[in-house]
């Protein structure tokens, strides 16, 4: 075959699919039951090692830009509330067999412009050629997979008789978590909601009580909502940190969090601790050694507290529960009466898993715009 003919074939065959947010929605990005299944797949592949994340230890969360507080250049971004740019890269094996990148941009001022606080872009790539398969707007995919991971945590870690569920925070992520937990745990009968916005809480009660066979209501504060609850999920955001006290927690209760908040180390030591990827947490600690002093405490209160406690011996590393291993082998985990805290940090393999499913659906349904690479 001549070089010219080979180039023509390549130009004809190599293309990528572009999906808008509307396309991803039409392709099922909001299908929570399907997303929970995809997250279970991702956890099993994590447990068996059929994945790669960034960094030399293959478990780095991603690469982040660190902004200066001031700049001599007029257009150079400076540090600000929730001002983040990150690139998360990964390979996911199994039936997925795909590489991908999640590009994460965030600025709290976006809300003043009528834009989402965080704007995500996901790219899927062929693991052999490296060529892009799809570029999609990732907001709905990211929110769904974050919520679905809370659903996975609840499905595999709660006690068998758990029926009272408390949701802390019902923003976009909080509502996704709430839907996922209610979807994954059909035995839930009571939903308690707490949010800084009374309207958001009331709207969430109306929404979930109409879609699920539950009794839902708004609680005045976190203490009232947590006491007597079997499942508590934190998806808080904003400037006010919620509290969690040991005396509020019922025996055998499960606390899930996809958000961050300060927690007394003594409370953490009194709980069983589960994590989504302990190797990634250790990677945070290693990478923090290269940070300037003002950025040292950048991993978040919960992760910093946990890694500090493990390093000091307050919590034994061998006692940590690995969510991925429980999903891969459910019989390996038995609940006891200690309250359990599951810290869900999130990983690019989750965005890739759900993004790939949405991509496959979009192709089957003829959605999106096919763009030739011209190479």
BASEKOL-16006 format. One record per residue (C-alpha): residue in one letter; y, z, x; residue number from 1. Coordinates in pm, 1 decimal, always signed. Layout:
% BASEKOL-16006
+---+----------+----------+----------+-----+
! r !        y !        z !        x !   k !
+---+----------+----------+----------+-----+
! A !        Y !        Z !        X ! NUM !
...
+---+----------+----------+----------+-----+
END
This chain:
% BASEKOL-16006
+---+----------+----------+----------+-----+
! r !        y !        z !        x !   k !
+---+----------+----------+----------+-----+
! X !     +0.0 !     +0.0 !     +0.0 !   1 !
! X !   +339.3 !    -94.0 !   +137.4 !   2 !
! X !   +603.2 !   +171.1 !   +203.0 !   3 !
! X !   +832.1 !     +2.5 !    -51.6 !   4 !
! X !   +565.3 !    +15.0 !   -323.2 !   5 !
! X !   +480.8 !   +378.6 !   -242.8 !   6 !
! X !   +849.4 !   +470.4 !   -269.2 !   7 !
! X !   +874.4 !   +301.6 !   -609.4 !   8 !
! X !   +575.5 !   +501.2 !   -734.8 !   9 !
! X !   +725.8 !   +824.2 !   -603.6 !  10 !
! X !  +1059.8 !   +748.7 !   -768.0 !  11 !
! X !   +885.5 !   +679.3 !  -1097.5 !  12 !
! X !   +654.3 !   +981.1 !  -1090.2 !  13 !
! X !   +869.1 !  +1258.7 !   -944.2 !  14 !
! X !  +1094.0 !  +1406.4 !  -1208.5 !  15 !
! X !  +1187.9 !  +1743.1 !  -1347.8 !  16 !
! X !  +1234.3 !  +1871.7 !  -1698.5 !  17 !
! X !  +1567.3 !  +2034.0 !  -1782.1 !  18 !
! X !  +1561.4 !  +2292.7 !  -2061.4 !  19 !
! X !  +1866.9 !  +2446.1 !  -2223.7 !  20 !
! X !  +1857.1 !  +2792.1 !  -2381.3 !  21 !
! X !  +1809.2 !  +2622.2 !  -2718.8 !  22 !
! X !  +1516.3 !  +2425.4 !  -2575.1 !  23 !
! X !  +1349.0 !  +2739.5 !  -2441.8 !  24 !
! X !  +1391.1 !  +2907.5 !  -2779.7 !  25 !
! X !  +1233.9 !  +2606.3 !  -2953.9 !  26 !
! X !   +952.4 !  +2620.6 !  -2697.3 !  27 !
! X !   +870.8 !  +2978.8 !  -2797.6 !  28 !
! X !  +1053.8 !  +3184.8 !  -2536.4 !  29 !
! X !  +1109.8 !  +3450.3 !  -2801.5 !  30 !
! X !   +740.8 !  +3474.5 !  -2897.9 !  31 !
! X !   +685.9 !  +3836.9 !  -2801.7 !  32 !
! X !   +312.8 !  +3848.8 !  -2862.5 !  33 !
! X !   +266.4 !  +3545.0 !  -2637.4 !  34 !
! X !   +496.3 !  +3692.6 !  -2374.9 !  35 !
! X !   +302.1 !  +4020.5 !  -2368.1 !  36 !
! X !    -14.9 !  +3818.7 !  -2301.1 !  37 !
! X !   +156.4 !  +3630.6 !  -2017.7 !  38 !
! X !   +269.8 !  +3960.9 !  -1864.8 !  39 !
! X !    -86.4 !  +4089.5 !  -1880.9 !  40 !
! X !   -190.4 !  +3776.2 !  -1691.0 !  41 !
! X !    +77.3 !  +3841.4 !  -1428.5 !  42 !
! X !    -35.1 !  +4203.2 !  -1388.1 !  43 !
! X !   -398.6 !  +4102.7 !  -1340.5 !  44 !
! X !   -301.0 !  +3847.7 !  -1076.3 !  45 !
! X !    -86.5 !  +4112.3 !   -906.0 !  46 !
! X !   -381.5 !  +4353.0 !   -903.2 !  47 !
! X !   -616.3 !  +4095.4 !   -749.2 !  48 !
! X !   -359.3 !  +3971.9 !   -495.5 !  49 !
! X !   -331.9 !  +3615.5 !   -629.8 !  50 !
! X !    +46.4 !  +3602.9 !   -589.1 !  51 !
! X !   +317.2 !  +3591.2 !   -323.0 !  52 !
! X !   +667.0 !  +3731.8 !   -342.5 !  53 !
! X !   +946.5 !  +3697.2 !    -89.4 !  54 !
! X !   +985.7 !  +3861.9 !   +248.4 !  55 !
! X !   +743.8 !  +3914.2 !   +537.8 !  56 !
! X !   +545.0 !  +4174.1 !   +340.2 !  57 !
! X !   +520.5 !  +3931.0 !    +45.2 !  58 !
! X !   +651.7 !  +4192.7 !   -195.4 !  59 !
! X !  +1028.4 !  +4170.3 !   -169.1 !  60 !
! X !  +1208.7 !  +4178.5 !   -501.0 !  61 !
! X !  +1460.9 !  +3919.1 !   -382.9 !  62 !
! X !  +1763.7 !  +3842.0 !   -169.9 !  63 !
! X !  +2093.4 !  +3986.6 !   -282.2 !  64 !
! X !  +2451.1 !  +3908.2 !   -184.5 !  65 !
! X !  +2650.2 !  +4216.1 !    -86.6 !  66 !
! X !  +3020.3 !  +4175.8 !   -163.3 !  67 !
! X !  +3303.0 !  +4345.6 !    +21.9 !  68 !
! X !  +3537.6 !  +4568.3 !   -173.9 !  69 !
! X !  +3831.9 !  +4362.7 !    -50.9 !  70 !
! X !  +3870.5 !  +4010.2 !    +85.3 !  71 !
! X !  +4133.2 !  +3825.9 !   +285.7 !  72 !
! X !  +4020.8 !  +3501.4 !   +122.1 !  73 !
! X !  +4166.9 !  +3434.3 !   -223.1 !  74 !
! X !  +3854.5 !  +3282.6 !   -378.4 !  75 !
! X !  +3589.2 !  +3495.6 !   -214.1 !  76 !
! X !  +3419.6 !  +3725.6 !   -471.0 !  77 !
! X !  +3461.7 !  +4099.3 !   -423.8 !  78 !
! X !  +3245.4 !  +4388.5 !   -535.5 !  79 !
! X !  +3283.0 !  +4503.5 !   -893.2 !  80 !
! X !  +3089.7 !  +4658.0 !  -1181.8 !  81 !
! X !  +2755.5 !  +4483.5 !  -1217.2 !  82 !
! X !  +2867.4 !  +4209.9 !   -977.8 !  83 !
! X !  +2538.3 !  +4068.4 !   -851.7 !  84 !
! X !  +2395.3 !  +3748.1 !   -717.7 !  85 !
! X !  +2025.3 !  +3744.8 !   -637.4 !  86 !
! X !  +1753.9 !  +3490.5 !   -564.8 !  87 !
! X !  +1398.3 !  +3594.9 !   -651.2 !  88 !
! X !  +1114.2 !  +3373.7 !   -526.2 !  89 !
! X !   +740.7 !  +3388.9 !   -584.5 !  90 !
! X !   +409.6 !  +3209.5 !   -617.2 !  91 !
! X !   +174.3 !  +3295.4 !   -903.9 !  92 !
! X !   -190.1 !  +3187.8 !   -893.9 !  93 !
! X !   -467.3 !  +3174.7 !  -1149.3 !  94 !
! X !   -415.1 !  +2927.6 !  -1432.3 !  95 !
! X !    -43.8 !  +2917.3 !  -1344.3 !  96 !
! X !    -66.8 !  +2798.3 !   -981.8 !  97 !
! X !   +308.1 !  +2750.2 !   -955.5 !  98 !
! X !   +597.1 !  +2851.7 !   -733.6 !  99 !
! X !   +935.0 !  +2943.7 !   -872.4 ! 100 !
! X !  +1277.6 !  +3090.0 !   -825.8 ! 101 !
! X !  +1489.9 !  +3302.5 !  -1053.7 ! 102 !
! X !  +1859.0 !  +3284.9 !   -973.6 ! 103 !
! X !  +2043.0 !  +3582.6 !  -1115.6 ! 104 !
! X !  +2419.6 !  +3596.4 !  -1150.9 ! 105 !
! X !  +2598.5 !  +3888.0 !  -1313.7 ! 106 !
! X !  +2956.5 !  +3998.8 !  -1372.8 ! 107 !
! X !  +3064.6 !  +4258.8 !  -1626.8 ! 108 !
! X !  +3384.1 !  +4057.5 !  -1684.4 ! 109 !
! X !  +3175.0 !  +3779.6 !  -1837.6 ! 110 !
! X !  +3176.2 !  +3966.9 !  -2166.9 ! 111 !
! X !  +3555.8 !  +3929.7 !  -2178.8 ! 112 !
! X !  +3505.5 !  +3553.3 !  -2150.9 ! 113 !
! X !  +3256.4 !  +3536.4 !  -2434.0 ! 114 !
! X !  +2966.6 !  +3488.9 !  -2189.1 ! 115 !
! X !  +2651.0 !  +3693.7 !  -2128.1 ! 116 !
! X !  +2692.3 !  +3962.4 !  -1863.1 ! 117 !
! X !  +2399.4 !  +3811.9 !  -1673.2 ! 118 !
! X !  +2326.5 !  +3440.5 !  -1644.9 ! 119 !
! X !  +1980.7 !  +3336.3 !  -1525.0 ! 120 !
! X !  +1840.4 !  +3005.8 !  -1402.8 ! 121 !
! X !  +1467.9 !  +2955.0 !  -1344.0 ! 122 !
! X !  +1317.5 !  +2676.2 !  -1137.5 ! 123 !
! X !   +946.0 !  +2596.0 !  -1128.8 ! 124 !
! X !   +802.0 !  +2404.0 !   -834.0 ! 125 !
! X !   +474.8 !  +2232.6 !   -754.9 ! 126 !
! X !   +301.4 !  +2460.1 !   -499.5 ! 127 !
! X !   +167.3 !  +2162.7 !   -302.4 ! 128 !
! X !   +454.1 !  +1913.4 !   -279.0 ! 129 !
! X !   +731.9 !  +2165.9 !   -329.7 ! 130 !
! X !   +894.5 !  +1930.6 !   -577.4 ! 131 !
! X !  +1072.5 !  +2083.1 !   -878.0 ! 132 !
! X !   +889.6 !  +2065.4 !  -1209.6 ! 133 !
! X !  +1146.4 !  +2228.1 !  -1432.3 ! 134 !
! X !  +1492.7 !  +2381.3 !  -1433.8 ! 135 !
! X !  +1563.6 !  +2601.2 !  -1732.4 ! 136 !
! X !  +1827.5 !  +2839.2 !  -1856.1 ! 137 !
! X !  +1650.2 !  +3170.4 !  -1811.0 ! 138 !
! X !  +1834.8 !  +3426.2 !  -2023.5 ! 139 !
! X !  +1589.3 !  +3438.6 !  -2312.8 ! 140 !
! X !  +1288.5 !  +3416.1 !  -2082.0 ! 141 !
! X !  +1417.5 !  +3701.8 !  -1864.8 ! 142 !
! X !  +1497.4 !  +3924.3 !  -2163.1 ! 143 !
! X !  +1161.8 !  +3853.9 !  -2326.7 ! 144 !
! X !   +956.9 !  +3923.6 !  -2016.7 ! 145 !
! X !  +1149.8 !  +4246.4 !  -1947.4 ! 146 !
! X !  +1080.3 !  +4365.9 !  -2298.9 ! 147 !
! X !   +721.3 !  +4246.2 !  -2283.8 ! 148 !
! X !   +656.8 !  +4454.0 !  -1971.8 ! 149 !
! X !   +755.5 !  +4764.6 !  -2167.7 ! 150 !
! X !   +505.5 !  +4649.1 !  -2428.7 ! 151 !
! X !   +234.6 !  +4613.2 !  -2165.0 ! 152 !
! X !   +312.5 !  +4960.1 !  -2030.2 ! 153 !
! X !   +288.2 !  +5109.7 !  -2377.5 ! 154 !
! X !    -29.7 !  +4921.8 !  -2465.4 ! 155 !
! X !   -219.2 !  +5044.7 !  -2159.9 ! 156 !
! X !    -69.9 !  +5386.5 !  -2083.7 ! 157 !
! X !     -4.8 !  +5567.3 !  -2413.1 ! 158 !
! X !   -242.0 !  +5810.9 !  -2576.3 ! 159 !
! X !   -470.1 !  +5677.6 !  -2849.5 ! 160 !
! X !   -298.6 !  +5882.1 !  -3122.9 ! 161 !
! X !    +59.5 !  +5792.0 !  -3027.1 ! 162 !
! X !   +258.0 !  +5704.6 !  -3338.4 ! 163 !
! X !   +619.6 !  +5818.3 !  -3284.5 ! 164 !
! X !   +835.5 !  +5590.9 !  -3071.2 ! 165 !
! X !  +1189.1 !  +5650.0 !  -2940.0 ! 166 !
! X !  +1403.9 !  +5362.2 !  -2813.6 ! 167 !
! X !  +1702.4 !  +5455.8 !  -2594.9 ! 168 !
! X !  +1948.4 !  +5166.1 !  -2597.6 ! 169 !
! X !  +1930.9 !  +4864.9 !  -2828.9 ! 170 !
! X !  +2125.3 !  +4599.1 !  -2644.9 ! 171 !
! X !  +1957.1 !  +4264.5 !  -2576.3 ! 172 !
! X !  +1699.1 !  +4415.9 !  -2342.4 ! 173 !
! X !  +1649.6 !  +4726.5 !  -2555.3 ! 174 !
! X !  +1575.6 !  +4522.7 !  -2865.6 ! 175 !
! X !  +1329.9 !  +4308.3 !  -2668.4 ! 176 !
! X !  +1154.8 !  +4624.5 !  -2545.8 ! 177 !
! X !  +1147.3 !  +4766.6 !  -2897.2 ! 178 !
! X !   +994.5 !  +4449.2 !  -3040.1 ! 179 !
! X !   +737.1 !  +4431.7 !  -2761.0 ! 180 !
! X !   +626.3 !  +4792.9 !  -2798.1 ! 181 !
! X !   +598.6 !  +4763.8 !  -3176.4 ! 182 !
! X !   +406.1 !  +4437.1 !  -3131.3 ! 183 !
! X !   +168.6 !  +4576.7 !  -2868.7 ! 184 !
! X !   +112.5 !  +4913.4 !  -3040.9 ! 185 !
! X !    +39.2 !  +4858.0 !  -3412.0 ! 186 !
! X !    -38.3 !  +5229.4 !  -3467.3 ! 187 !
! X !   +329.9 !  +5323.9 !  -3436.2 ! 188 !
! X !   +455.7 !  +5463.9 !  -3766.4 ! 189 !
! X !   +795.7 !  +5608.7 !  -3677.9 ! 190 !
! X !  +1084.5 !  +5458.5 !  -3477.9 ! 191 !
! X !  +1380.4 !  +5662.3 !  -3356.0 ! 192 !
! X !  +1681.7 !  +5481.7 !  -3210.8 ! 193 !
! X !  +1967.3 !  +5607.3 !  -2995.7 ! 194 !
! X !  +2258.6 !  +5395.2 !  -2877.1 ! 195 !
! X !  +2620.2 !  +5456.7 !  -2777.1 ! 196 !
! X !  +2713.9 !  +5203.3 !  -3045.4 ! 197 !
! X !  +2640.0 !  +5338.5 !  -3392.7 ! 198 !
! X !  +2660.9 !  +4985.8 !  -3536.3 ! 199 !
! X !  +2404.7 !  +4854.8 !  -3285.9 ! 200 !
! X !  +2169.8 !  +5140.6 !  -3372.5 ! 201 !
! X !  +2207.3 !  +5088.2 !  -3748.7 ! 202 !
! X !  +2155.8 !  +4712.0 !  -3712.4 ! 203 !
! X !  +1841.2 !  +4771.3 !  -3505.5 ! 204 !
! X !  +1701.3 !  +5011.1 !  -3765.4 ! 205 !
! X !  +1757.8 !  +4752.4 !  -4036.7 ! 206 !
! X !  +1599.8 !  +4475.8 !  -3829.5 ! 207 !
! X !  +1283.4 !  +4653.5 !  -3716.0 ! 208 !
! X !  +1215.9 !  +4834.2 !  -4043.2 ! 209 !
! X !  +1223.4 !  +4496.0 !  -4219.3 ! 210 !
! X !   +982.0 !  +4331.3 !  -3974.8 ! 211 !
! X !   +736.3 !  +4612.7 !  -3902.4 ! 212 !
! X !   +553.1 !  +4862.8 !  -4120.5 ! 213 !
! X !   +740.4 !  +5164.5 !  -3984.4 ! 214 !
! X !   +988.5 !  +5431.9 !  -4077.5 ! 215 !
! X !  +1300.3 !  +5375.5 !  -3863.6 ! 216 !
! X !  +1617.2 !  +5580.4 !  -3833.9 ! 217 !
! X !  +1909.7 !  +5660.4 !  -3601.6 ! 218 !
! X !  +1918.5 !  +5985.8 !  -3405.1 ! 219 !
! X !  +2235.6 !  +6166.5 !  -3306.2 ! 220 !
! X !  +2149.5 !  +6213.0 !  -2940.1 ! 221 !
! X !  +1879.0 !  +6168.4 !  -2679.1 ! 222 !
! X !  +1742.1 !  +6521.0 !  -2710.0 ! 223 !
! X !  +1689.6 !  +6489.9 !  -3084.0 ! 224 !
! X !  +1524.7 !  +6149.4 !  -3040.3 ! 225 !
! X !  +1287.6 !  +6253.4 !  -2760.7 ! 226 !
! X !  +1160.0 !  +6588.4 !  -2888.9 ! 227 !
! X !   +825.7 !  +6535.8 !  -3061.0 ! 228 !
! X !   +808.8 !  +6167.3 !  -2967.8 ! 229 !
! X !   +491.6 !  +6013.3 !  -2822.1 ! 230 !
! X !   +651.9 !  +5707.5 !  -2661.4 ! 231 !
! X !  +1002.5 !  +5693.3 !  -2515.2 ! 232 !
! X !  +1151.2 !  +5375.6 !  -2373.0 ! 233 !
! X !  +1476.2 !  +5370.5 !  -2176.6 ! 234 !
! X !  +1674.3 !  +5045.1 !  -2180.0 ! 235 !
! X !  +2015.6 !  +5201.1 !  -2134.9 ! 236 !
! X !  +2312.4 !  +5019.4 !  -1986.0 ! 237 !
! X !  +2677.8 !  +5099.1 !  -1940.5 ! 238 !
! X !  +2865.6 !  +5380.3 !  -1774.0 ! 239 !
! X !  +2695.0 !  +5678.2 !  -1942.9 ! 240 !
! X !  +2358.5 !  +5787.9 !  -1799.2 ! 241 !
! X !  +2108.2 !  +5936.5 !  -2043.5 ! 242 !
! X !  +1936.6 !  +6268.7 !  -1976.7 ! 243 !
! X !  +1566.2 !  +6343.8 !  -1965.6 ! 244 !
! X !  +1452.7 !  +6704.9 !  -1953.2 ! 245 !
! X !  +1094.5 !  +6820.1 !  -1915.7 ! 246 !
! X !  +1119.5 !  +7066.9 !  -2203.0 ! 247 !
! X !  +1198.8 !  +6779.1 !  -2440.1 ! 248 !
! X !   +872.4 !  +6600.4 !  -2367.5 ! 249 !
! X !   +561.1 !  +6654.8 !  -2576.4 ! 250 !
! X !   +225.6 !  +6697.2 !  -2397.3 ! 251 !
! X !    +68.2 !  +6360.2 !  -2330.6 ! 252 !
! X !   +388.0 !  +6168.7 !  -2406.0 ! 253 !
! X !   +470.6 !  +5845.3 !  -2225.3 ! 254 !
! X !   +813.5 !  +5757.8 !  -2088.9 ! 255 !
! X !   +871.2 !  +5390.4 !  -2006.1 ! 256 !
! X !  +1186.1 !  +5264.2 !  -1842.1 ! 257 !
! X !  +1314.8 !  +4917.3 !  -1761.9 ! 258 !
! X !  +1654.3 !  +5070.6 !  -1683.6 ! 259 !
! X !  +1775.5 !  +5328.5 !  -1435.0 ! 260 !
! X !  +1908.9 !  +5679.8 !  -1470.3 ! 261 !
! X !  +1922.0 !  +5994.6 !  -1255.5 ! 262 !
! X !  +1622.4 !  +6224.4 !  -1290.9 ! 263 !
! X !  +1579.1 !  +6572.2 !  -1149.5 ! 264 !
! X !  +1310.3 !  +6550.9 !   -876.3 ! 265 !
! X !  +1148.6 !  +6863.3 !  -1022.0 ! 266 !
! X !  +1102.1 !  +6680.4 !  -1351.8 ! 267 !
! X !   +952.3 !  +6380.1 !  -1174.7 ! 268 !
! X !   +711.6 !  +6604.2 !   -983.1 ! 269 !
! X !   +591.7 !  +6749.5 !  -1314.0 ! 270 !
! X !   +496.3 !  +6408.3 !  -1452.4 ! 271 !
! X !   +226.8 !  +6151.5 !  -1383.0 ! 272 !
! X !   +406.5 !  +5854.5 !  -1225.4 ! 273 !
! X !   +312.3 !  +5492.7 !  -1291.3 ! 274 !
! X !   +472.3 !  +5192.3 !  -1121.1 ! 275 !
! X !   +464.1 !  +4816.9 !  -1169.1 ! 276 !
! X !   +454.3 !  +4733.3 !   -794.9 ! 277 !
! X !   +453.1 !  +5016.9 !   -541.8 ! 278 !
! X !   +449.8 !  +4772.5 !   -248.3 ! 279 !
! X !   +779.8 !  +4632.5 !   -377.2 ! 280 !
! X !   +924.4 !  +4984.2 !   -392.8 ! 281 !
! X !   +823.3 !  +5039.3 !    -30.2 ! 282 !
! X !   +982.2 !  +4706.4 !    +55.3 ! 283 !
! X !  +1309.6 !  +4833.9 !    -92.4 ! 284 !
! X !  +1300.4 !  +5130.1 !   +145.9 ! 285 !
! X !  +1228.3 !  +4912.3 !   +449.5 ! 286 !
! X !  +1499.9 !  +4661.0 !   +361.9 ! 287 !
! X !  +1752.2 !  +4940.8 !   +304.6 ! 288 !
! X !  +1729.8 !  +5033.1 !   +674.0 ! 289 !
! X !  +1933.9 !  +4722.6 !   +755.0 ! 290 !
! X !  +2207.5 !  +4798.4 !   +502.0 ! 291 !
! X !  +2547.7 !  +4941.1 !   +593.1 ! 292 !
! X !  +2587.5 !  +5314.1 !   +512.1 ! 293 !
! X !  +2783.7 !  +5253.1 !   +190.9 ! 294 !
! X !  +2496.8 !  +5039.8 !    +56.2 ! 295 !
! X !  +2207.2 !  +5267.9 !   +153.8 ! 296 !
! X !  +2156.8 !  +5408.2 !   -194.3 ! 297 !
! X !  +2121.5 !  +5072.5 !   -360.6 ! 298 !
! X !  +1769.7 !  +5084.2 !   -500.8 ! 299 !
! X !  +1850.6 !  +5294.2 !   -804.5 ! 300 !
! X !  +1816.1 !  +5660.3 !   -888.3 ! 301 !
! X !  +1454.4 !  +5651.3 !  -1004.5 ! 302 !
! X !  +1317.2 !  +5445.0 !   -716.9 ! 303 !
! X !  +1515.6 !  +5641.6 !   -458.1 ! 304 !
! X !  +1397.1 !  +5970.8 !   -606.9 ! 305 !
! X !  +1035.3 !  +5855.5 !   -620.3 ! 306 !
! X !  +1024.2 !  +5714.0 !   -267.1 ! 307 !
! X !  +1200.1 !  +6025.4 !   -134.1 ! 308 !
! X !   +949.9 !  +6251.2 !   -307.9 ! 309 !
! X !   +656.1 !  +6052.5 !   -172.0 ! 310 !
! X !   +797.5 !  +6057.4 !   +181.4 ! 311 !
! X !   +847.2 !  +6436.0 !   +161.8 ! 312 !
! X !   +506.8 !  +6500.5 !     +6.1 ! 313 !
! X !   +638.2 !  +6622.0 !   -327.5 ! 314 !
! X !   +443.1 !  +6340.8 !   -493.9 ! 315 !
! X !   +127.2 !  +6204.7 !   -334.7 ! 316 !
! X !   +111.0 !  +5828.6 !   -296.5 ! 317 !
! X !   -257.1 !  +5833.0 !   -390.0 ! 318 !
! X !   -170.3 !  +5994.3 !   -723.5 ! 319 !
! X !    +50.6 !  +5706.1 !   -836.4 ! 320 !
! X !    -82.5 !  +5502.1 !  -1127.4 ! 321 !
! X !    -58.7 !  +5127.2 !  -1070.3 ! 322 !
! X !     +5.1 !  +4949.9 !  -1400.6 ! 323 !
! X !   -139.8 !  +4623.9 !  -1271.7 ! 324 !
! X !   -470.2 !  +4792.5 !  -1183.0 ! 325 !
! X !   -489.6 !  +4956.5 !  -1525.8 ! 326 !
! X !   -434.6 !  +4620.0 !  -1695.5 ! 327 !
! X !   -698.9 !  +4463.9 !  -1472.2 ! 328 !
! X !   -947.2 !  +4747.5 !  -1531.0 ! 329 !
! X !   -857.3 !  +4958.6 !  -1832.2 ! 330 !
! X !  -1147.5 !  +5198.4 !  -1777.4 ! 331 !
! X !   -996.1 !  +5303.9 !  -1442.8 ! 332 !
! X !   -730.1 !  +5515.4 !  -1614.6 ! 333 !
! X !   -760.9 !  +5824.5 !  -1831.5 ! 334 !
! X !   -465.9 !  +6000.4 !  -1993.4 ! 335 !
! X !   -423.6 !  +6374.1 !  -1960.4 ! 336 !
! X !   -175.2 !  +6615.8 !  -2113.5 ! 337 !
! X !    +92.5 !  +6567.7 !  -1847.8 ! 338 !
! X !   +387.3 !  +6353.4 !  -1956.9 ! 339 !
! X !   +376.2 !  +6014.4 !  -1786.5 ! 340 !
! X !   +671.5 !  +5819.7 !  -1647.8 ! 341 !
! X !   +624.3 !  +5445.0 !  -1592.3 ! 342 !
! X !   +897.0 !  +5282.4 !  -1381.3 ! 343 !
! X !   +916.0 !  +4908.7 !  -1454.5 ! 344 !
! X !  +1141.4 !  +4736.2 !  -1203.3 ! 345 !
! X !  +1051.0 !  +4376.4 !  -1285.7 ! 346 !
! X !   +937.1 !  +4092.3 !  -1063.1 ! 347 !
! X !   +981.1 !  +3718.8 !  -1026.8 ! 348 !
! X !   +610.4 !  +3663.1 !  -1098.5 ! 349 !
! X !   +687.0 !  +3771.6 !  -1454.8 ! 350 !
! X !   +968.9 !  +3518.3 !  -1495.7 ! 351 !
! X !   +741.4 !  +3251.1 !  -1350.7 ! 352 !
! X !   +452.0 !  +3340.8 !  -1579.2 ! 353 !
! X !   +655.4 !  +3323.8 !  -1897.1 ! 354 !
! X !   +870.8 !  +3036.0 !  -1772.6 ! 355 !
! X !   +557.8 !  +2832.6 !  -1701.1 ! 356 !
! X !   +419.5 !  +2896.6 !  -2051.0 ! 357 !
! X !   +752.8 !  +2793.0 !  -2203.7 ! 358 !
! X !   +759.8 !  +2483.2 !  -1980.8 ! 359 !
! X !   +411.8 !  +2382.3 !  -2096.6 ! 360 !
! X !   +511.3 !  +2432.7 !  -2460.6 ! 361 !
! X !   +828.5 !  +2228.4 !  -2410.1 ! 362 !
! X !   +632.5 !  +1938.3 !  -2263.2 ! 363 !
! X !   +382.5 !  +1947.0 !  -2549.5 ! 364 !
! X !   +665.0 !  +1948.7 !  -2805.9 ! 365 !
! X !   +876.3 !  +1682.8 !  -2638.6 ! 366 !
! X !  +1167.3 !  +1918.5 !  -2571.3 ! 367 !
! X !  +1426.7 !  +1897.7 !  -2297.1 ! 368 !
! X !  +1556.3 !  +1616.1 !  -2082.6 ! 369 !
! X !  +1341.4 !  +1450.0 !  -1817.6 ! 370 !
! X !  +1549.0 !  +1392.5 !  -1502.7 ! 371 !
! X !  +1424.1 !  +1157.8 !  -1225.6 ! 372 !
! X !  +1452.6 !  +1290.9 !   -871.9 ! 373 !
! X !  +1519.6 !   +949.8 !   -726.4 ! 374 !
! X !  +1318.2 !  +1011.4 !   -410.4 ! 375 !
+---+----------+----------+----------+-----+
END
